[in-house]
């Protein structure tokens, strides 16, 4: 009787190990998909900004862009933030 219990436990251990390996592989796949999706979103955002490669390089190096490119990217050069400030106060 002790042998059969040990055998069942060993089989359960092997099944659990197999499930762990399967889950780890699934996790790696999901992490890769997430990274690819994040990269795709970044590329889409940069393309939507319609900036030159030189402006992009300057932005990445300095963390800022020239004012006209920023205004074009937001859609409005004279964006009114007072409405947002008022909403925050309420």
Helices and strands as residue ranges (DSSP letters): H 2-49, H 53-62, H 67-74, H 82-89
